[in-house]
């Protein structure tokens, strides 16, 4: 995927539509709080990917102000959920009990 503003906008739209769908699923399943829905880990991983794309986009050159504002909003959202991102290269047997419980939603 070429780094472009248009592709970033597509990723941002995908993320927003995913949140709408996730919200609808939570309602349909009897009002599950979104922070208790198992898909929250995927959402965090997706947002991390989008922010990495945004970082590369900003390195490639100036971005329009409205896109920069969206990036800032996504960065603020990610601050609240970055502990949900799938741990990389860390096997379960090396996790602390707290890390394991968080991943397993215990």
N, C-alpha and C positions, 0 to 999 in steps of 0.2 A: 504494500500500500504506500503510495507516494505521500510524503508529508505535505499536506495542504490544508488551508482553512476550510475548504469544502468538506474534506474527509473528517476534520475535527467536528464540524457541525453535524455530520451524519452520526458520528460516535456519540455526541452530546444528545442528539434526538433519540438514539437507541437507548441510552441510559435513562432518559426521562420516560420513554414508553415502557421500559422495563419496570420502573418504579410504579407506574400506573397499574400495570398488570399485577405486580406483586401486591399492591394495595387491594386490588379487587380479589385476589386469591385469599388474602387474610380475612376480608369481609365474608367471602363465600364459605370459609371454613369456620365460621362462627365468631368472628371478631378477634382473631389472634392478633396480639400486638405485633407490629412490624419488627420490633427489636427481638421478638421471640420466634420469628419465622425462620426456618432453616435456610431459606434462600438469601438471608442477609450476608452470608459469607461470599456468595457469588457476586452480590452487589458490590461488596467492598473490593473484591479482586478486580471487577470490571472498572470501578472508579480509579483504582490504582493504575490500570492499564491506560485509561483515558488521560490521566494526569502525566504519565510518562510520554504519551503522544504529544500532549500540550507542551511539555518541556522541550521536546525535540522541535516542535513547531516554532517555539520562541527562539530557539538557537538558530533556526534557519533564516530568521529575519524578523522584521517588525510585524506584529499582528494588529488587526483593527481593534479599536477601543472596546467595541461591544464583545468581541471574542475574548479579549483580555479580562473583561468583567465576568464572563462565564467561567473562565479558568479560575479566577479568584473565588467564585462561589463554590466551584467543585473542590478547590483546595480546602476551603472552610468546612465543607461537608466531610471531606476525607479525614480531617483532624478528629472528628467525632467518631469515626469508625475504623481508623487505621489499625486498631488492635484486633480487628476481625479478619484482616487480610491473612490468607493462607500462609502459614510459615513455609519458608523455602528451605529446602535441603535440611530439614530438621526432623529426623524420624521420631515417632511417638515415644520410643524408649528413652530419648534424650530430653523430652519435655518435662517441665515441672507439673505437679498435679494440677495447679491452677491453670496452666496453659492447656492441658489436656481437657479439663472440665469445660473451659471456655469453648474449645473447638467442638466438643461433643455435646454442647448445650445442656450440661448437667447442672 
